[in-house]
Amino acid sequence: MKYFKFFPIWITAVFFLFVLSTYAQSEERRQTKKSTTRTEKNYTKRQPASHSTNNIWASDVGMPNNEYNIRTDLFRLIDDRIFNVDFDIGMLKDNITIGPTLGIRSSDFGLVKLSIYVIGARMNYYFNHKRFTNGIIFAPSVGVNIASFKETVLATEYTGNTTNLWFRALALYQYWITGQGVDGLNINGGLGLIYNGGSSGLTLKSSTGTTLAVAVPMSGGVDFSAELGVGYSF
């Protein structure tokens, strides 16, 4: 299980996010305690008497003003060499985002060429807090990997394609660097599991009918998965 080699990095990253968030939230609580009375009075003066005051409390704890977040996973970029982008859309509920996840890998080793396209969808569920605020997230996703191979052996070119289904589930901690629920940078880190369907091997064929067996990346069963994401919300 290849992700075991990154275990110290996972622990360091998650611990750093936890300490940073704990400090930020303690500061936020101190500031909120000082300003709540004044803010509530000002809000009451501006709003009709029939208007609910729930929004003022949500605003104090980071009520989301943004609806979108775009993010890349550094672990997938470094380990799987997949340039990846997740696009979180938060228009349905205050504590859920849904959006596409896309990735591409193109490797050229001279006589061996490999292309992988990743297409899927991801949901982020924010436990006990609004979307785009500091806290724990459950992030399931599903999609397909489309791989294309081309290899040349003794002047004979072999080609092949394969598609496999994948499922991924992560438990993450997300921290907003430039403020909760507003435009700016955010980071997240965590662990989970990934299932890649399909066979770990593929038989390539040449124009003359000869065959060549190759290994297929990102396939063949269950493995640990990790994410260290960097995003921008707007």
Buried (B, 14 or more C-beta within 10 A) or exposed (E): EEBEEBEEBBEEBBEBBEEBBEEBBEEBEEEBEEEEEEBBEEBEEEEEEEEEEEEBEBBBBBBBBBBBBBBBBBBBBEBBBBBBBBBBBBEEEBBBBBBBBBBBBEEEEEEBBBBBBBBBEBBBBBEEBBBBBBBBBBBBBBBBBBBBBBBBEEEEBBBBEBEBBBBBBBBBBBBBBEBBBBEBEBBBBBBBEBBBBBEEEBEBEBEEEEEBEBEBBBBBEEBBBBBBBBBBBE
